[in-house]
Amino acid sequence: MTFLYKLRAAEQQNASMLCVGLDPEPSRFPAQLKGDASRIYDFCARIVDATADLAIAFKPQIAYFAAHRAENQLEQLMEHMRRNAPHVPTILDAKRGDIGSTAEQYAIEAFERYGADAVTLSPFMGFDSVEPYLRHAGKGAFLLCRTSNPGGSDLQGQRLAGVQGEPFLYEHIARLAQGPWNLNGQLGLVVGATYPAEIERVRALAPTVPLLIPGVGAQGGDAVATVRAGWRQDAPIVVNSSRAICYASSGDDYEEAARREARRTRDMLHAARG
């Protein structure tokens, strides 16, 4: 089963465009787990179980695990998701970007060690830094395109004088992902919810690729504007919310609170389709 097929199946089964981001910060855990990095798996697994019927995807951020020497807990979590939510694809948020044999090793890390269905990548070093991931049949890769952080404009919003029409860098990346780089239909793009006009522009340039859209929730992105700009019947969007769901409550009811927030966001996104 390819990543795109699995993504569309989850969209239909769970009536969802919501991606639940898993960014575990032990200092923000509820009281019984607070400050205990050895409980990262326990915290994340409970969030997964509480939202598995509401999500189009789960997105663990690798740095939040590695910073606490919790890579083994990430492996355990990935196995938990495959076992308990097999219909929901996993996107490993790693933002890798290197060439040659190093990219090959990163691809093995994402797809064989962790068993992710897709991974986030930086395209800055060009196609030979992306191609090793595409050798893994059925797996997906989301290329950073127009990111939600304020500094994204430093490079992504610059025009390319050497390219016909002098497009912005993010526009050029969108065209590459829709066209010559997307050899087997494995590519998607990352576009921040804080820039709905740019989402609409990226969708115009890349009408069929899936869009991973962070920035809804704690970062303040407009969920309704995001859906209207990016969603198309034949092209899924994966709208991520992390902290607003994971830390919806600091009390013993954190699982129930996460579920309520996930349901609220899922339903709001679905209604925005019109």
N, C-alpha and C positions, 0 to 999 in steps of 0.2 A: 504494500500500500504506500503510495507516494505521500509526501508531506502535504502537498496541495489538496489531494483527495481527502486526506484525514482532516485537514482544516475545514474543508467545505462540509464534510460529514458532521463535525462537531458544531459548526454553525447551524446546521439544520436540526440536529438532535437536541441541542441545548437552547435553540432559538436565541443565539448569543453572538455578539461581536466583542464581548468583554474578555480581555486577557488579564489574568490575576498574576501580578508580579510578586515574586518571593524575594524580598530584600531583608533578610533577618538581621536585626540589630538587638543583641541581648540586653542592652541598656533600656530598650523600649518594651521588652517582654512583660507580660502580666506578672503580678507579684510572685506567684509560685515558681516562675521560671526566671525572673528578672536577674540579669547579670551573669547568667550561667550559659556559657558558650557550648557546653556539652549537651544542651537541650535544644540546639538549633533544629535538629531533625524533628524532634517532638513537636515543636511549635509549628514548623512549616507543614508537617504531615497533617496536623489538625486543621490548618487553613485549607489545605487541599481537599480533605474529606468534607469540609463544610461547604465548599464551593464547586465541587466536581460536576454538578448538574447545571451549573450556571455559566461556565466558562467555555470560550472557544479555544483557549490555550492557557498553559502555565508558563511563566517566564522567570526561572531562577537566575539571579544575578551572581555570577561566579565570584566576584570580589568580596561579597558579603560572607561567603563561606571561606575563601582562602585567607582572608584577614584574620580569621579565628582558628586557622589550622583545621578547618572542618570539611576538607575535601571528601573525606570518607563519609561524612554525614550527607554531603551532596550526592554521592553515589547511592547511598541508602535511600535518599529522598527520590531520586530518579527511578529507582526500582519500585518504590512505593507507588509512584504515579503510574508506572506501566502496569502494575498489578491491580490497583484500585480505581484507576480512572483511565483505562486503556483507550477509550474513545477520544480523549483530550490530548492533542499534541503538545510537546514540550519544546520551548525555544530557549536554548542556553544563551543568555546574554553575556557574551564574552568580548565582543568588539575586537576580535583578533585582526591583525593586518600585517602579514609578513610574506616573504616570497620563498619559492623553491622547497627544499626539504623541510624547512621550519614550518611552512604552512601545512605540509603533509602531516607533520606531527601534531599540530594544533587540530587538524581535521580528525585525526585518530582520537585525540583527547575528547573532542566534542561528541563524536558519533559512535566510537567504540568503547571508550572508557565510561562516559556518562550516558551513552545511549540516547542522546537528544535527537529529536526529529528535525530541528533546525538550529541555526546559530546566527548571531549577529556578527558582521564583519565591517572593517573599515576598508573602503576601496582605494585609499590614497596611493597605494603602491602599484595599482594597475591590475590588469586581468590575471597576470601570472600569480598574483597573491590570492586570487579568488578561485581559480581553476581547480586546485587540489581538492577543494570541498565538493566541487561538482562531480568528481569521480565517484563519490559515494551515492550510488543509485537510490533514488527516492527521497534523499535528504534535501533540506531547504537551506537557503542562506539569505539573510536580510542585510542589504548594504546600507550603511549610513548615507543619507541623502540630504535631508534638511532637518537638522536635529533641533530639539526643543530648548536647548540651552542658549543664553544670550550671546555667548561667544561663537556660536555656530556661524554667524554672519561674517566672521573674520576671514573665512575661506569659502564657505559654501555660497555666500552672497556676492562673490567676485566674478566679474565677467572674464571669459576666456577669449583673448584677442586672436589666438591661433586657430579657433574653431569657427566654421562658417556661421554667420549670424551672431557671433559673440554672445553665446548663452551664458547664463550664470552657471557656476560649477555644479550646483545641485540639479539644474535642468539637464546638463550633459550627463550626469550620473543616471538620471531617470531614463534618458534615451538609451543609454548603454544597457541598462537592466531590462528594458522592454525589448531591445533588439539584439545586437551582436554578441553580448555576453551571456544571454539567457539561452544557452545551448539546448537544455532539456526541460525548460520550464521550471527550473528550480529556484529562481531568484525572486526576492521581494525587496521592498525598500522601507527604510525607517524615516518617517516624517513626523515632526512634532505637532501635537495638538495645539500648541501655542501659536501656530502660524496657519490658520485655516485657508488663507488665500494661497499659500504655497502648496498646501495639500491639494487644492483644486487644480493648481498648475501641474503638479506632479501627476495627478490622475489623468489629466489631458495628454501628457506625454507618455505615460505608461498605463494605458487603459485596462490592461488585463492582469497585471502583477498584484499580488497581495501587498497591502501596506500595513506595517507595524507602526502604531501611532502611540507613543508615550506622551505623558504630560497631562492626562486627565486626572483629576483628583487633587492631590496635594500641590501639584505644580500649577493648577488653575486653568487648564485648558478647557475650552467650551465644548462640551460633549455633543451638543446638538449641531453646532457649526461644523464640528469634525465629521460627523456622519454625513451631513448634507454635502460636504466638499469631497469626501473620499469614497463613500460606499456606492457600489454599482452592483446590479443583480448578478453579474458574472465575474465580479472581482472583489474578493472579501477584504474587509479591513479588520485589523486585530488591535483593538483599542485598550491600551494597558493602563491599569491602576494598581499601584503597589501599596504605598503607605496608607492611603485612605481606607483600604480594605484590611490589611494586616494589623493595623493599629487603630481600628475603629473603636476599640475599648481596651483599657489597661487593666480591667478587672477579670474576674473568673469567667465572665460571660464573653470572652474575646472571640470564641468560635461562633457563637450566635450573632454577635455584633458584626463579625466579618461577613457572615452569610447575609445579614440584612443589608449591609452596604453593597455587597456584590449584586444582590437581587435588585436593589434600587438602581444601581448603575446600569446593569444589564437591561432592565426595563426601559430606562430613560434612553439608552442608545437605540433600542429596538423601536421605540415610539418615534424617534427622530427620522426614521426612514420615510415616514409619511404614507 
